Amino acid sequence: MSFYATAWQWSRADLPLLFELAAAARLLLICDETIVVCGDSFAPATVADYVADGAVHHAAAPAELENIILPQ
């Protein structure tokens, strides 16, 4: 089993890059108790099967990612 983790300090201007990296590499973004699937690489329902706790959200575009992790 592989495990990978990283911490990245980012700003709102980095969201398009963050979205593209997560979508291309099939990474799950975790912010507090929220898990975000970016792009269309796999279905949020599939992720929910493997996650013990937390809400799984899907972001199809950088603006949706912003709405999920930086709510108004």
PDB file of N, CA, C and O in Angstrom, chain B, residues numbered from 101:
ATOM      1  N   MET B 101       0.842  -1.170   0.000  1.00  0.00           N
ATOM      2  CA  MET B 101       0.000   0.000   0.000  1.00  0.00           C
ATOM      3  C   MET B 101       0.893   1.241   0.000  1.00  0.00           C
ATOM      4  O   MET B 101       1.862   1.311   0.755  1.00  0.00           O
ATOM      5  N   SER B 102       0.575   2.193  -0.824  1.00  0.00           N
ATOM      6  CA  SER B 102       1.329   3.449  -0.899  1.00  0.00           C
ATOM      7  C   SER B 102       0.582   4.540  -0.158  1.00  0.00           C
ATOM      8  O   SER B 102      -0.648   4.558  -0.106  1.00  0.00           O
ATOM      9  N   PHE B 103       1.343   5.432   0.402  1.00  0.00           N
ATOM     10  CA  PHE B 103       0.752   6.582   1.080  1.00  0.00           C
ATOM     11  C   PHE B 103       1.551   7.809   0.670  1.00  0.00           C
ATOM     12  O   PHE B 103       2.782   7.796   0.699  1.00  0.00           O
ATOM     13  N   TYR B 104       0.858   8.854   0.292  1.00  0.00           N
ATOM     14  CA  TYR B 104       1.529  10.088  -0.116  1.00  0.00           C
ATOM     15  C   TYR B 104       0.811  11.259   0.520  1.00  0.00           C
ATOM     16  O   TYR B 104      -0.419  11.325   0.506  1.00  0.00           O
ATOM     17  N   ALA B 105       1.557  12.160   1.063  1.00  0.00           N
ATOM     18  CA  ALA B 105       0.956  13.353   1.658  1.00  0.00           C
ATOM     19  C   ALA B 105       1.861  14.546   1.411  1.00  0.00           C
ATOM     20  O   ALA B 105       3.082  14.413   1.321  1.00  0.00           O
ATOM     21  N   THR B 106       1.257  15.687   1.305  1.00  0.00           N
ATOM     22  CA  THR B 106       2.023  16.919   1.140  1.00  0.00           C
ATOM     23  C   THR B 106       1.244  18.072   1.748  1.00  0.00           C
ATOM     24  O   THR B 106       0.019  18.029   1.866  1.00  0.00           O
ATOM     25  N   ALA B 107       1.960  19.067   2.115  1.00  0.00           N
ATOM     26  CA  ALA B 107       1.337  20.297   2.605  1.00  0.00           C
ATOM     27  C   ALA B 107       1.783  21.417   1.680  1.00  0.00           C
ATOM     28  O   ALA B 107       2.950  21.502   1.297  1.00  0.00           O
ATOM     29  N   TRP B 108       0.852  22.258   1.335  1.00  0.00           N
ATOM     30  CA  TRP B 108       1.158  23.329   0.392  1.00  0.00           C
ATOM     31  C   TRP B 108       0.458  24.578   0.876  1.00  0.00           C
ATOM     32  O   TRP B 108      -0.756  24.584   1.079  1.00  0.00           O
ATOM     33  N   GLN B 109       1.218  25.623   1.059  1.00  0.00           N
ATOM     34  CA  GLN B 109       0.611  26.906   1.401  1.00  0.00           C
ATOM     35  C   GLN B 109       0.187  27.557   0.085  1.00  0.00           C
ATOM     36  O   GLN B 109       0.998  27.703  -0.830  1.00  0.00           O
ATOM     37  N   TRP B 110      -1.066  27.942  -0.004  1.00  0.00           N
ATOM     38  CA  TRP B 110      -1.583  28.443  -1.273  1.00  0.00           C
ATOM     39  C   TRP B 110      -2.483  29.645  -1.039  1.00  0.00           C
ATOM     40  O   TRP B 110      -2.892  29.942   0.083  1.00  0.00           O
ATOM     41  N   SER B 111      -2.774  30.323  -2.139  1.00  0.00           N
ATOM     42  CA  SER B 111      -3.690  31.458  -2.086  1.00  0.00           C
ATOM     43  C   SER B 111      -4.804  31.223  -3.111  1.00  0.00           C
ATOM     44  O   SER B 111      -4.753  30.272  -3.891  1.00  0.00           O
ATOM     45  N   ARG B 112      -5.787  32.082  -3.098  1.00  0.00           N
ATOM     46  CA  ARG B 112      -6.914  31.975  -4.038  1.00  0.00           C
ATOM     47  C   ARG B 112      -6.414  31.974  -5.495  1.00  0.00           C
ATOM     48  O   ARG B 112      -7.007  31.310  -6.345  1.00  0.00           O
ATOM     49  N   ALA B 113      -5.357  32.692  -5.783  1.00  0.00           N
ATOM     50  CA  ALA B 113      -4.825  32.747  -7.151  1.00  0.00           C
ATOM     51  C   ALA B 113      -4.253  31.406  -7.611  1.00  0.00           C
ATOM     52  O   ALA B 113      -4.102  31.182  -8.812  1.00  0.00           O
ATOM     53  N   ASP B 114      -3.933  30.514  -6.672  1.00  0.00           N
ATOM     54  CA  ASP B 114      -3.371  29.206  -7.007  1.00  0.00           C
ATOM     55  C   ASP B 114      -4.429  28.152  -7.319  1.00  0.00           C
ATOM     56  O   ASP B 114      -4.080  27.047  -7.734  1.00  0.00           O
ATOM     57  N   LEU B 115      -5.703  28.458  -7.132  1.00  0.00           N
ATOM     58  CA  LEU B 115      -6.751  27.455  -7.301  1.00  0.00           C
ATOM     59  C   LEU B 115      -6.795  26.816  -8.691  1.00  0.00           C
ATOM     60  O   LEU B 115      -6.981  25.602  -8.773  1.00  0.00           O
ATOM     61  N   PRO B 116      -6.634  27.568  -9.794  1.00  0.00           N
ATOM     62  CA  PRO B 116      -6.630  26.895 -11.103  1.00  0.00           C
ATOM     63  C   PRO B 116      -5.497  25.869 -11.221  1.00  0.00           C
ATOM     64  O   PRO B 116      -5.709  24.775 -11.744  1.00  0.00           O
ATOM     65  N   LEU B 117      -4.308  26.209 -10.743  1.00  0.00           N
ATOM     66  CA  LEU B 117      -3.187  25.271 -10.781  1.00  0.00           C
ATOM     67  C   LEU B 117      -3.449  24.075  -9.865  1.00  0.00           C
ATOM     68  O   LEU B 117      -3.203  22.933 -10.254  1.00  0.00           O
ATOM     69  N   LEU B 118      -3.937  24.323  -8.675  1.00  0.00           N
ATOM     70  CA  LEU B 118      -4.255  23.264  -7.733  1.00  0.00           C
ATOM     71  C   LEU B 118      -5.286  22.304  -8.341  1.00  0.00           C
ATOM     72  O   LEU B 118      -5.149  21.086  -8.230  1.00  0.00           O
ATOM     73  N   PHE B 119      -6.309  22.861  -8.977  1.00  0.00           N
ATOM     74  CA  PHE B 119      -7.331  22.041  -9.630  1.00  0.00           C
ATOM     75  C   PHE B 119      -6.704  21.170 -10.718  1.00  0.00           C
ATOM     76  O   PHE B 119      -6.952  19.966 -10.766  1.00  0.00           O
ATOM     77  N   GLU B 120      -5.899  21.769 -11.586  1.00  0.00           N
ATOM     78  CA  GLU B 120      -5.291  21.024 -12.698  1.00  0.00           C
ATOM     79  C   GLU B 120      -4.366  19.916 -12.197  1.00  0.00           C
ATOM     80  O   GLU B 120      -4.378  18.811 -12.738  1.00  0.00           O
ATOM     81  N   LEU B 121      -3.572  20.200 -11.178  1.00  0.00           N
ATOM     82  CA  LEU B 121      -2.678  19.180 -10.617  1.00  0.00           C
ATOM     83  C   LEU B 121      -3.471  18.027 -10.013  1.00  0.00           C
ATOM     84  O   LEU B 121      -3.145  16.861 -10.237  1.00  0.00           O
ATOM     85  N   ALA B 122      -4.499  18.347  -9.257  1.00  0.00           N
ATOM     86  CA  ALA B 122      -5.303  17.308  -8.614  1.00  0.00           C
ATOM     87  C   ALA B 122      -6.041  16.462  -9.654  1.00  0.00           C
ATOM     88  O   ALA B 122      -6.129  15.242  -9.515  1.00  0.00           O
ATOM     89  N   ALA B 123      -6.570  17.107 -10.692  1.00  0.00           N
ATOM     90  CA  ALA B 123      -7.302  16.374 -11.725  1.00  0.00           C
ATOM     91  C   ALA B 123      -6.359  15.486 -12.534  1.00  0.00           C
ATOM     92  O   ALA B 123      -6.681  14.328 -12.803  1.00  0.00           O
ATOM     93  N   ALA B 124      -5.214  16.007 -12.920  1.00  0.00           N
ATOM     94  CA  ALA B 124      -4.282  15.247 -13.752  1.00  0.00           C
ATOM     95  C   ALA B 124      -3.660  14.068 -12.999  1.00  0.00           C
ATOM     96  O   ALA B 124      -3.441  13.004 -13.578  1.00  0.00           O
ATOM     97  N   ALA B 125      -3.381  14.257 -11.730  1.00  0.00           N
ATOM     98  CA  ALA B 125      -2.715  13.220 -10.945  1.00  0.00           C
ATOM     99  C   ALA B 125      -3.686  12.348 -10.157  1.00  0.00           C
ATOM    100  O   ALA B 125      -3.262  11.454  -9.425  1.00  0.00           O
ATOM    101  N   ARG B 126      -4.984  12.604 -10.303  1.00  0.00           N
ATOM    102  CA  ARG B 126      -6.019  11.854  -9.569  1.00  0.00           C
ATOM    103  C   ARG B 126      -5.790  11.930  -8.063  1.00  0.00           C
ATOM    104  O   ARG B 126      -5.854  10.921  -7.360  1.00  0.00           O
ATOM    105  N   LEU B 127      -5.526  13.136  -7.583  1.00  0.00           N
ATOM    106  CA  LEU B 127      -5.317  13.357  -6.160  1.00  0.00           C
ATOM    107  C   LEU B 127      -6.620  13.755  -5.490  1.00  0.00           C
ATOM    108  O   LEU B 127      -7.465  14.416  -6.094  1.00  0.00           O
ATOM    109  N   LEU B 128      -6.774  13.354  -4.261  1.00  0.00           N
ATOM    110  CA  LEU B 128      -7.896  13.820  -3.460  1.00  0.00           C
ATOM    111  C   LEU B 128      -7.415  15.009  -2.654  1.00  0.00           C
ATOM    112  O   LEU B 128      -6.365  14.943  -2.014  1.00  0.00           O
ATOM    113  N   LEU B 129      -8.158  16.076  -2.678  1.00  0.00           N
ATOM    114  CA  LEU B 129      -7.846  17.240  -1.860  1.00  0.00           C
ATOM    115  C   LEU B 129      -8.650  17.135  -0.580  1.00  0.00           C
ATOM    116  O   LEU B 129      -9.851  16.867  -0.614  1.00  0.00           O
ATOM    117  N   ILE B 130      -7.998  17.343   0.539  1.00  0.00           N
ATOM    118  CA  ILE B 130      -8.676  17.258   1.826  1.00  0.00           C
ATOM    119  C   ILE B 130      -8.512  18.582   2.545  1.00  0.00           C
ATOM    120  O   ILE B 130      -7.396  19.049   2.776  1.00  0.00           O
ATOM    121  N   CYS B 131      -9.629  19.174   2.891  1.00  0.00           N
ATOM    122  CA  CYS B 131      -9.657  20.450   3.590  1.00  0.00           C
ATOM    123  C   CYS B 131     -10.581  20.284   4.786  1.00  0.00           C
ATOM    124  O   CYS B 131     -11.797  20.185   4.628  1.00  0.00           O
ATOM    125  N   ASP B 132     -10.007  20.255   5.976  1.00  0.00           N
ATOM    126  CA  ASP B 132     -10.756  19.952   7.199  1.00  0.00           C
ATOM    127  C   ASP B 132     -11.419  18.586   7.041  1.00  0.00           C
ATOM    128  O   ASP B 132     -10.724  17.585   6.868  1.00  0.00           O
ATOM    129  N   GLU B 133     -12.741  18.524   7.097  1.00  0.00           N
ATOM    130  CA  GLU B 133     -13.467  17.253   6.968  1.00  0.00           C
ATOM    131  C   GLU B 133     -13.984  17.032   5.547  1.00  0.00           C
ATOM    132  O   GLU B 133     -14.712  16.072   5.297  1.00  0.00           O
ATOM    133  N   THR B 134     -13.617  17.905   4.620  1.00  0.00           N
ATOM    134  CA  THR B 134     -14.128  17.848   3.257  1.00  0.00           C
ATOM    135  C   THR B 134     -13.110  17.211   2.327  1.00  0.00           C
ATOM    136  O   THR B 134     -11.935  17.576   2.340  1.00  0.00           O
ATOM    137  N   ILE B 135     -13.558  16.266   1.526  1.00  0.00           N
ATOM    138  CA  ILE B 135     -12.722  15.601   0.533  1.00  0.00           C
ATOM    139  C   ILE B 135     -13.230  16.029  -0.830  1.00  0.00           C
ATOM    140  O   ILE B 135     -14.431  15.984  -1.096  1.00  0.00           O
ATOM    141  N   VAL B 136     -12.301  16.451  -1.708  1.00  0.00           N
ATOM    142  CA  VAL B 136     -12.700  16.963  -3.022  1.00  0.00           C
ATOM    143  C   VAL B 136     -12.042  16.129  -4.116  1.00  0.00           C
ATOM    144  O   VAL B 136     -10.833  15.898  -4.102  1.00  0.00           O
ATOM    145  N   VAL B 137     -12.862  15.685  -5.059  1.00  0.00           N
ATOM    146  CA  VAL B 137     -12.414  15.016  -6.269  1.00  0.00           C
ATOM    147  C   VAL B 137     -12.457  16.065  -7.370  1.00  0.00           C
ATOM    148  O   VAL B 137     -13.496  16.691  -7.579  1.00  0.00           O
ATOM    149  N   CYS B 138     -11.351  16.270  -8.077  1.00  0.00           N
ATOM    150  CA  CYS B 138     -11.300  17.276  -9.151  1.00  0.00           C
ATOM    151  C   CYS B 138     -11.302  16.598 -10.516  1.00  0.00           C
ATOM    152  O   CYS B 138     -10.719  15.530 -10.703  1.00  0.00           O
ATOM    153  N   GLY B 139     -11.969  17.246 -11.458  1.00  0.00           N
ATOM    154  CA  GLY B 139     -12.008  16.730 -12.823  1.00  0.00           C
ATOM    155  C   GLY B 139     -12.918  15.528 -12.937  1.00  0.00           C
ATOM    156  O   GLY B 139     -13.845  15.355 -12.146  1.00  0.00           O
ATOM    157  N   ASP B 140     -12.641  14.689 -13.941  1.00  0.00           N
ATOM    158  CA  ASP B 140     -13.500  13.527 -14.184  1.00  0.00           C
ATOM    159  C   ASP B 140     -12.725  12.221 -14.142  1.00  0.00           C
ATOM    160  O   ASP B 140     -13.116  11.246 -14.783  1.00  0.00           O
ATOM    161  N   SER B 141     -11.614  12.193 -13.382  1.00  0.00           N
ATOM    162  CA  SER B 141     -10.774  11.006 -13.353  1.00  0.00           C
ATOM    163  C   SER B 141     -11.401   9.826 -12.612  1.00  0.00           C
ATOM    164  O   SER B 141     -11.125   8.674 -12.949  1.00  0.00           O
ATOM    165  N   PHE B 142     -12.229  10.090 -11.620  1.00  0.00           N
ATOM    166  CA  PHE B 142     -12.984   9.035 -10.959  1.00  0.00           C
ATOM    167  C   PHE B 142     -14.187   9.635 -10.264  1.00  0.00           C
ATOM    168  O   PHE B 142     -14.220  10.831  -9.975  1.00  0.00           O
ATOM    169  N   ALA B 143     -15.155   8.815 -10.003  1.00  0.00           N
ATOM    170  CA  ALA B 143     -16.437   9.279  -9.469  1.00  0.00           C
ATOM    171  C   ALA B 143     -16.378   9.491  -7.960  1.00  0.00           C
ATOM    172  O   ALA B 143     -15.768   8.694  -7.247  1.00  0.00           O
ATOM    173  N   PRO B 144     -17.004  10.556  -7.470  1.00  0.00           N
ATOM    174  CA  PRO B 144     -17.056  10.775  -6.021  1.00  0.00           C
ATOM    175  C   PRO B 144     -17.659   9.597  -5.269  1.00  0.00           C
ATOM    176  O   PRO B 144     -17.248   9.317  -4.142  1.00  0.00           O
ATOM    177  N   ALA B 145     -18.621   8.902  -5.862  1.00  0.00           N
ATOM    178  CA  ALA B 145     -19.229   7.747  -5.188  1.00  0.00           C
ATOM    179  C   ALA B 145     -18.201   6.649  -4.966  1.00  0.00           C
ATOM    180  O   ALA B 145     -18.239   5.968  -3.941  1.00  0.00           O
ATOM    181  N   THR B 146     -17.282   6.466  -5.912  1.00  0.00           N
ATOM    182  CA  THR B 146     -16.212   5.482  -5.753  1.00  0.00           C
ATOM    183  C   THR B 146     -15.317   5.867  -4.588  1.00  0.00           C
ATOM    184  O   THR B 146     -14.932   5.010  -3.792  1.00  0.00           O
ATOM    185  N   VAL B 147     -14.990   7.124  -4.481  1.00  0.00           N
ATOM    186  CA  VAL B 147     -14.155   7.607  -3.382  1.00  0.00           C
ATOM    187  C   VAL B 147     -14.859   7.392  -2.050  1.00  0.00           C
ATOM    188  O   VAL B 147     -14.231   6.985  -1.073  1.00  0.00           O
ATOM    189  N   ALA B 148     -16.151   7.659  -2.006  1.00  0.00           N
ATOM    190  CA  ALA B 148     -16.907   7.516  -0.763  1.00  0.00           C
ATOM    191  C   ALA B 148     -16.839   6.096  -0.224  1.00  0.00           C
ATOM    192  O   ALA B 148     -16.922   5.894   0.987  1.00  0.00           O
ATOM    193  N   ASP B 149     -16.688   5.106  -1.104  1.00  0.00           N
ATOM    194  CA  ASP B 149     -16.568   3.718  -0.664  1.00  0.00           C
ATOM    195  C   ASP B 149     -15.295   3.469   0.132  1.00  0.00           C
ATOM    196  O   ASP B 149     -15.231   2.525   0.920  1.00  0.00           O
ATOM    197  N   TYR B 150     -14.272   4.314  -0.067  1.00  0.00           N
ATOM    198  CA  TYR B 150     -12.976   4.100   0.564  1.00  0.00           C
ATOM    199  C   TYR B 150     -12.681   5.074   1.699  1.00  0.00           C
ATOM    200  O   TYR B 150     -11.657   4.955   2.372  1.00  0.00           O
ATOM    201  N   VAL B 151     -13.558   6.018   1.911  1.00  0.00           N
ATOM    202  CA  VAL B 151     -13.335   7.044   2.918  1.00  0.00           C
ATOM    203  C   VAL B 151     -14.152   6.714   4.159  1.00  0.00           C
ATOM    204  O   VAL B 151     -15.358   6.484   4.076  1.00  0.00           O
ATOM    205  N   ALA B 152     -13.489   6.694   5.300  1.00  0.00           N
ATOM    206  CA  ALA B 152     -14.165   6.331   6.539  1.00  0.00           C
ATOM    207  C   ALA B 152     -15.142   7.402   6.993  1.00  0.00           C
ATOM    208  O   ALA B 152     -16.231   7.087   7.475  1.00  0.00           O
ATOM    209  N   ASP B 153     -14.766   8.658   6.844  1.00  0.00           N
ATOM    210  CA  ASP B 153     -15.608   9.742   7.342  1.00  0.00           C
ATOM    211  C   ASP B 153     -15.326  10.982   6.511  1.00  0.00           C
ATOM    212  O   ASP B 153     -14.245  11.119   5.937  1.00  0.00           O
ATOM    213  N   GLY B 154     -16.284  11.874   6.449  1.00  0.00           N
ATOM    214  CA  GLY B 154     -16.099  13.118   5.717  1.00  0.00           C
ATOM    215  C   GLY B 154     -16.992  13.174   4.491  1.00  0.00           C
ATOM    216  O   GLY B 154     -17.438  12.147   3.978  1.00  0.00           O
ATOM    217  N   ALA B 155     -17.240  14.371   4.040  1.00  0.00           N
ATOM    218  CA  ALA B 155     -18.089  14.585   2.870  1.00  0.00           C
ATOM    219  C   ALA B 155     -17.228  14.586   1.613  1.00  0.00           C
ATOM    220  O   ALA B 155     -16.183  15.236   1.575  1.00  0.00           O
ATOM    221  N   VAL B 156     -17.657  13.868   0.598  1.00  0.00           N
ATOM    222  CA  VAL B 156     -16.935  13.829  -0.676  1.00  0.00           C
ATOM    223  C   VAL B 156     -17.669  14.735  -1.657  1.00  0.00           C
ATOM    224  O   VAL B 156     -18.866  14.572  -1.893  1.00  0.00           O
ATOM    225  N   HIS B 157     -16.932  15.696  -2.228  1.00  0.00           N
ATOM    226  CA  HIS B 157     -17.496  16.646  -3.184  1.00  0.00           C
ATOM    227  C   HIS B 157     -16.777  16.506  -4.517  1.00  0.00           C
ATOM    228  O   HIS B 157     -15.634  16.054  -4.572  1.00  0.00           O
ATOM    229  N   HIS B 158     -17.448  16.894  -5.581  1.00  0.00           N
ATOM    230  CA  HIS B 158     -16.861  16.863  -6.911  1.00  0.00           C
ATOM    231  C   HIS B 158     -16.733  18.282  -7.446  1.00  0.00           C
ATOM    232  O   HIS B 158     -17.696  19.049  -7.431  1.00  0.00           O
ATOM    233  N   ALA B 159     -15.542  18.625  -7.917  1.00  0.00           N
ATOM    234  CA  ALA B 159     -15.317  19.926  -8.559  1.00  0.00           C
ATOM    235  C   ALA B 159     -14.975  19.667 -10.021  1.00  0.00           C
ATOM    236  O   ALA B 159     -13.946  19.064 -10.325  1.00  0.00           O
ATOM    237  N   ALA B 160     -15.833  20.120 -10.917  1.00  0.00           N
ATOM    238  CA  ALA B 160     -15.608  19.937 -12.343  1.00  0.00           C
ATOM    239  C   ALA B 160     -14.794  21.077 -12.953  1.00  0.00           C
ATOM    240  O   ALA B 160     -14.365  20.987 -14.103  1.00  0.00           O
ATOM    241  N   ALA B 161     -14.581  22.143 -12.192  1.00  0.00           N
ATOM    242  CA  ALA B 161     -13.846  23.310 -12.677  1.00  0.00           C
ATOM    243  C   ALA B 161     -13.234  24.038 -11.478  1.00  0.00           C
ATOM    244  O   ALA B 161     -13.684  23.859 -10.346  1.00  0.00           O
ATOM    245  N   PRO B 162     -12.208  24.859 -11.727  1.00  0.00           N
ATOM    246  CA  PRO B 162     -11.580  25.595 -10.620  1.00  0.00           C
ATOM    247  C   PRO B 162     -12.559  26.439  -9.803  1.00  0.00           C
ATOM    248  O   PRO B 162     -12.412  26.547  -8.586  1.00  0.00           O
ATOM    249  N   ALA B 163     -13.550  27.032 -10.454  1.00  0.00           N
ATOM    250  CA  ALA B 163     -14.525  27.855  -9.721  1.00  0.00           C
ATOM    251  C   ALA B 163     -15.323  27.011  -8.735  1.00  0.00           C
ATOM    252  O   ALA B 163     -15.649  27.476  -7.643  1.00  0.00           O
ATOM    253  N   GLU B 164     -15.636  25.784  -9.108  1.00  0.00           N
ATOM    254  CA  GLU B 164     -16.352  24.894  -8.194  1.00  0.00           C
ATOM    255  C   GLU B 164     -15.469  24.505  -7.017  1.00  0.00           C
ATOM    256  O   GLU B 164     -15.951  24.403  -5.889  1.00  0.00           O
ATOM    257  N   LEU B 165     -14.187  24.287  -7.268  1.00  0.00           N
ATOM    258  CA  LEU B 165     -13.245  23.992  -6.185  1.00  0.00           C
ATOM    259  C   LEU B 165     -13.223  25.144  -5.199  1.00  0.00           C
ATOM    260  O   LEU B 165     -13.251  24.929  -3.987  1.00  0.00           O
ATOM    261  N   GLU B 166     -13.174  26.361  -5.709  1.00  0.00           N
ATOM    262  CA  GLU B 166     -13.182  27.545  -4.849  1.00  0.00           C
ATOM    263  C   GLU B 166     -14.452  27.595  -3.987  1.00  0.00           C
ATOM    264  O   GLU B 166     -14.383  27.906  -2.798  1.00  0.00           O
ATOM    265  N   ASN B 167     -15.598  27.292  -4.580  1.00  0.00           N
ATOM    266  CA  ASN B 167     -16.858  27.330  -3.833  1.00  0.00           C
ATOM    267  C   ASN B 167     -16.904  26.269  -2.726  1.00  0.00           C
ATOM    268  O   ASN B 167     -17.550  26.469  -1.697  1.00  0.00           O
ATOM    269  N   ILE B 168     -16.221  25.150  -2.940  1.00  0.00           N
ATOM    270  CA  ILE B 168     -16.229  24.086  -1.966  1.00  0.00           C
ATOM    271  C   ILE B 168     -15.278  24.378  -0.797  1.00  0.00           C
ATOM    272  O   ILE B 168     -15.651  24.223   0.366  1.00  0.00           O
ATOM    273  N   ILE B 169     -14.059  24.797  -1.112  1.00  0.00           N
ATOM    274  CA  ILE B 169     -13.073  24.945  -0.022  1.00  0.00           C
ATOM    275  C   ILE B 169     -12.969  26.357   0.516  1.00  0.00           C
ATOM    276  O   ILE B 169     -12.391  26.565   1.583  1.00  0.00           O
ATOM    277  N   LEU B 170     -13.513  27.330  -0.191  1.00  0.00           N
ATOM    278  CA  LEU B 170     -13.534  28.719   0.293  1.00  0.00           C
ATOM    279  C   LEU B 170     -14.954  29.262   0.220  1.00  0.00           C
ATOM    280  O   LEU B 170     -15.225  30.180  -0.554  1.00  0.00           O
ATOM    281  N   PRO B 171     -15.874  28.702   1.023  1.00  0.00           N
ATOM    282  CA  PRO B 171     -17.257  29.166   0.930  1.00  0.00           C
ATOM    283  C   PRO B 171     -17.382  30.654   1.283  1.00  0.00           C
ATOM    284  O   PRO B 171     -16.596  31.192   2.062  1.00  0.00           O
ATOM    285  N   GLN B 172     -18.359  31.282   0.706  1.00  0.00           N
ATOM    286  CA  GLN B 172     -18.583  32.724   0.905  1.00  0.00           C
ATOM    287  C   GLN B 172     -18.921  33.032   2.334  1.00  0.00           C
ATOM    288  O   GLN B 172     -19.140  34.193   2.680  1.00  0.00           O
TER     289      GLN B 172
END
